[in-house]
Amino acid sequence: MTTTHSPAAPGSEPGGTTWRYDDAYQVLAAEADAVRLEVDVTNTGPRRGTATVEVYLEAEPVDGLDRPERWLAGHTTVTAESGTRTAATVRLPRRTFEVWDASRRLWTTPPVRYRARIGRSVRELPLTVEVVPLGVPTARLGGAGTGRARR
């Protein structure tokens, strides 16, 4: 068997290249049923490749609510040439933020602060940005707003 390129380096994406996760922000003119995040990534490797962008949510604790510390909220892939920066759009459906309220017998979104942790896997999340879920006024969150990602 003859191959024309070298195998992927350990820790690289499936496309055989490496990526830098540069920036992320919430798009304020989001869809009616989802929060939309834009994530800028740069192909820092030697060849064209595909990156996986995963978004995990974390929420402030709520008394009486059993919720995981972090959960997968959305993901996508992007492809770019070597040295190219590109934007990935990740949709976080409304349901991603909701929990079952047994007393009211309906799905609700707790009015707490949510952080989106962003990277290539749950073990590598270099970006963090606060997000505001749909239908929760920022005043109920103590003035929280959207912002650029923090490394």
Residue pairs with C-beta under 8 A, 6 or more apart in sequence:
5 16
5 47
7 16
8 14
8 15
8 16
8 17
9 16
9 18
11 18
12 18
12 45
12 49
13 19
13 49
13 50
13 51
13 52
13 120
14 49
14 50
14 52
15 47
15 48
15 49
15 50
15 51
15 79
16 45
16 47
16 49
17 43
17 44
17 45
17 46
17 47
17 48
17 49
17 82
18 43
18 44
18 45
19 41
19 42
19 43
19 44
19 45
19 49
19 51
19 120
20 41
20 42
20 44
21 39
21 40
21 41
21 53
21 118
21 119
21 120
21 126
21 127
22 40
22 41
22 42
22 85
23 39
23 40
23 127
23 148
23 149
24 37
24 38
24 39
24 40
24 116
24 118
24 127
24 129
24 148
24 149
25 37
25 38
25 129
25 146
25 147
25 148
25 149
26 35
26 36
26 37
26 116
26 129
26 131
26 132
26 146
27 36
27 37
27 38
28 146
30 36
30 134
31 91
32 134
33 93
33 94
33 134
34 91
34 92
34 93
34 94
34 134
35 91
35 92
35 94
35 96
35 97
35 131
35 132
35 133
35 134
36 89
36 90
36 91
36 92
37 55
37 74
37 89
37 90
37 92
37 116
37 118
37 129
37 131
38 87
38 88
38 89
39 53
39 55
39 87
39 88
39 89
39 90
39 118
39 127
39 149
40 85
40 86
40 87
40 88
41 51
41 53
41 78
41 80
41 85
41 86
41 87
41 88
42 80
42 83
42 84
42 85
42 86
43 49
43 51
43 80
43 81
43 82
43 83
43 84
43 85
43 86
44 83
45 82
46 82
47 82
48 79
48 80
48 81
48 82
49 79
49 80
49 82
50 77
50 78
50 79
51 77
51 78
51 79
51 80
51 88
51 120
52 75
52 76
52 77
52 120
52 121
53 75
53 76
53 77
53 78
53 88
53 90
53 118
53 119
53 120
54 72
54 74
54 75
54 118
54 119
54 120
54 121
54 122
54 125
55 72
55 73
55 74
55 75
55 90
55 92
55 116
55 117
55 118
56 70
56 71
56 72
56 73
56 116
56 117
56 118
56 122
56 125
57 70
57 71
57 73
57 92
57 96
57 97
57 114
57 115
57 116
57 117
57 131
58 69
58 70
58 114
58 115
58 117
59 67
59 97
59 110
59 112
59 113
59 114
59 115
60 112
60 113
61 67
62 110
62 112
65 99
65 110
67 99
70 117
70 122
71 96
72 122
73 92
73 96
73 116
74 90
74 91
74 92
74 93
74 96
75 90
76 88
76 89
76 90
77 88
78 86
78 87
78 88
79 86
80 86
90 118
92 116
92 131
94 109
94 133
94 134
94 135
95 107
97 109
97 110
97 114
97 133
97 134
98 107
98 108
98 109
99 107
99 108
99 109
99 110
100 106
100 107
101 107
101 108
109 133
109 134
109 135
109 136
111 136
111 137
111 140
111 141
112 141
113 130
113 141
113 142
113 144
114 130
114 131
114 132
114 133
115 128
115 129
115 130
115 131
116 127
116 128
116 129
116 130
116 131
117 125
117 127
117 128
118 125
118 126
118 127
118 128
118 129
118 149
119 125
119 126
119 127
126 151
127 149
127 150
127 151
128 149
128 150
128 151
129 146
129 147
129 148
129 149
129 150
130 144
130 145
130 146
130 147
131 146
132 138
132 141
132 144
132 145
132 146
138 144
138 145
